[in-house]
């Protein structure tokens, strides 16, 4: 008789346990799905707000690369006198000012992109300094001429960095 009651109790509790487990599984699935929807919605809202800021950062970095491009830099900044060292320092100072003005944009681009921009800046500065040390360069006009001549022989570091910036932006969009 005791076993009959246990079997009867088992018949009553087994459906209740199965129903409870199914309900628990459904609630977990519903909660997980709802959580994913909220995350997706939040991410989409953040992206909506961040996209214009990121695009502005890419624009500013493209402008930085254009402004430190030696060809444009030499046309924009004329020598104050014939001293090549003074002109070299003036050019480097302008490049550094442009860089410092845009240094905060690094948080909006990838590390590889920022490294390309820093490398371009450093390469340009190094080329200016190396050219100024050349014995053939005797004054600021000759420095300008030699830098421009060297640029025509090879591709500018700013053009390479700008191409990388554009390709990263295309991947982003």
N, C-alpha and C positions, 0 to 999 in steps of 0.2 A: 504494500500500500504506500509505503514511503517512496518507493521508486516511481510509482505511478504519479504521485504529486510532483516529484522532481522532473519527470518527463513532461508533465502538463505545464509546469512552470517554465521549462525550457522552450516549449512550443509558444508560450506567450512572450517570453523575453527575446527570443531569437529574432522575430520580425522587428521588434522595437530597436534592438541593437543594430540590425542591418539598416533600418530607416534612419537611425541616428548617425551612423557612419556615412551614409549617402548624403544626408543633409550637411554634415560637417565637411565632406569633400566639396560639395556644391558651394558652400559659403566661402571656403578657402579659395576655390577657383574664382568665384565672383569677386572677392576682395582683391585677389592678385590682379585680375583683369582690370578692375576699377583703379587700382594703384598704377598700373601701366598707362592707362588712359590719362590719369592726372599728370604723370611724369611727362608723357608725350605733349600734353597741352602746355605744361609749364615750359618745356624745352622749346616748343614752337613759339611761345610768347617771348621767351628770352632771345631767341634767334631773330624775331621780328625787331626787337629793340637793338640788338647788337649788330645786325647787318649794316645799317647805315654808318655806324661808328667804325666797323672794320673796313668798309669801303672807303671811308674818309682817310683811314690810316694808310691804305694802299695808295690812295691819291697823293697823300703828303710824302710818302716814301718815293713815289715816282717823281714828284717835284724835286725832292732832295737829290735824287740821282741826276736829274736834268741840270740842276743848279751847280752840282759839283763836277759835271762833265767838263773836262779840261778845255774843250773847244769853246763852249759857251762861257766858261769861267774866264778864260783869257780875253774874250771879247767884251765881257761885262766889266772886268776889273783891269783898268789901265795902270801901267806903272807910274808911280809918282815922280821918279827920277831915274837915272841910269844905273843905280846900284842893284845888281842882280840878287844879292842876298836879301836886301830889303824887300824887293818884289817877291821873292820866294816866300819870305815870312808873311807877307800880305796875303798871298794866295792860300797858304796853309791856314792862316788865321780865318779866312773866309770859309774854307772847307770845314774847319772845326766848328765855327759858329753855326753853320747850316746843320751839321751833324747834331750838335748839342740842342738845337732848337727842335729837332725831331726825334730825340732819343726815346721819348716815352712811347712812340709808336711801336716799339718792339714787342709790347704786350699783346698786340693784335695780329701779329704775323708769326709764322713758324720760326723755330730756331734756325733752320737751314736758310731761310730767307733773310733773317737778320744777319746771319754770318756772312752771307753774300754781300750785303750792303756794307757791313763793316770792312770786309776784305776789299771791296771796291774803293772805299774811302782811303784805306791805308795804302793801297796800291798807287792811287793817284798822288798821295802825299809823298810816297817813296820815289815815284818817278820824277816829281818836281824837284825834290832834293837831290836826286842822283844827277839830273840834268844840270842843276845849278853848280854842281861840283866839277862838271866837265871843263877841261882847260880851254876848249873852243868857245865856250860861253863867256863873253867878257862883259856884257851889260844886260839890262833888263829886256831890251828889244830882241837881242840874240837868244835870250832865255825863252821868250814867247815863241820865237820862230822855231827853235829846236824842239820844244814841246809839241808844237803843232805838226812838225815834220815827223816826229816819232809816232804821233797818233795816226797819221796817214799810212804808216807802215804796218800797223797792227790794229786789232780791235780794242776799243776802250773798255776798261773794267766796268765803267758805268753802264755801257750797253749790254754787257753780259749779265750784270746784276738786274738790269731793267727787264731783260728777257726772262730771267728766272722769276721775277716779281709778277710779270704778266702771266706766265704759265701757272704759277701758284694761284693766282686770282681766278683763272679759268677753271681750275680744279675745284676751287672753293664755291664758285657759282654753279 
